[in-house]
Amino acid sequence: MSDLLIPTDSGLWCAAGGFHIDPWRPVDRAVVTHAHSDHARPGSRAVLCSAESEGVMRVRLGDDAPLQLLPFGRSIRIGDVNVSLQPAGHIRGSAQVRLEHRGEVWVVTGDYKHQPDPTGSDYVPVACHVLVTESTFGLPIYRWPDPDSVFRDIAVWWADNRAAGRTSVLFSYALGKAQRLLAGLEAIGAGGEGPILLHGAVDRLTEVYRGEGVSLPPTRYADVEASKAGRGSALVIAPPSAGGSTWMRRFGAVSTAFASGWMLVRGTRRRRAADRGFVLSDHVDWPSLLATVRQSGAERVGVTHGFTRPVVRYLRERGLDAWEIPTRFSDGDDDVAEEAP
């Protein structure tokens, strides 16, 4: 079986189609799975992405980015390859790339999760001969709790802080995670318990989601006036880059927390120096990663972005032809990365 995709200095290359998937540098033709900065890089001459991702992709790549928008499930011919996009469930518009060439089907998951998320289309299993999967949390210790229980824990933390006269500052990735937090709090009825203020990086992207019909609770940009008015009662959502900055002074006494899959590990919580850690990830955990491999029916599995070696070893021990695919990005830590769109 020949390799339809090969790693190059620019990322995964499909010679039969003449395009790269999630290239690391500008190329002639790119197929981009989603708008996070370790997957969507500016400068390519043509970019194929999901129609659902247009709003956030233009924030990432610019209003004049040369986007070709493809609805989920619709197939187009690029070179000698039939290409379609299927929902990945990672963030709004995130896609798996399905490639069919001479009767052989490859699927590149991009980043993905199985847990339902009201801010975008949910993950759909895709059958294939060869699967390329991320492995950001590819260790057996990573098993996610029910997200509704996490949202309820956040609401209790926020209420306790209000009672103590502290502002609640919750750090999360500005694109995807922040909007999922807002939708989750609204779903459990916690969206109206006090003012919700957003850092500028979060506010801009949240307005894109809201403009596309995603149901979110009322929020306000955390300018100086709103921040002072919300002291002791507000929930503030901000990227990690805001932590320890002078921007934080406007909120008075604060309690801080991180929302991330990495919060499952106590050492990470200590290094982040937050008062609380809430385990919420937009990536698959260990059981879901293995379920994806089973559902795909793939006999070959390429593993990238994260704990590649343990996953490859586990799959090989179970009779699959698994191998590592190199990437520029270690551990795909977009759960707690700094975001500045």
Secondary structure by P-SEA (a helix, b strand, c coil): cccccccccccccccccccccccccccccccccccccccccccccbbbbbccaaaaaaaacccccccccccccbbbbcccbbbbbcccccccbbbbbbbbcccbbbbbbcccccccccccccbbbbbccbbbbbccccccccccccaaaaaaaaaaaaaaaaaabbbbbbbcccccaaaaaaaaaaaaccccccbbbbcaaaaaaaaaaaaacccccccccccaaaaaaaccbbbbbbcccccccccccccccbbbbbbccccccaaaaaaacccccccccccccaaaaaaaaaaacccbbbbcccaaaaaaaaaaaaccbbbbbbbcccccccccccccc
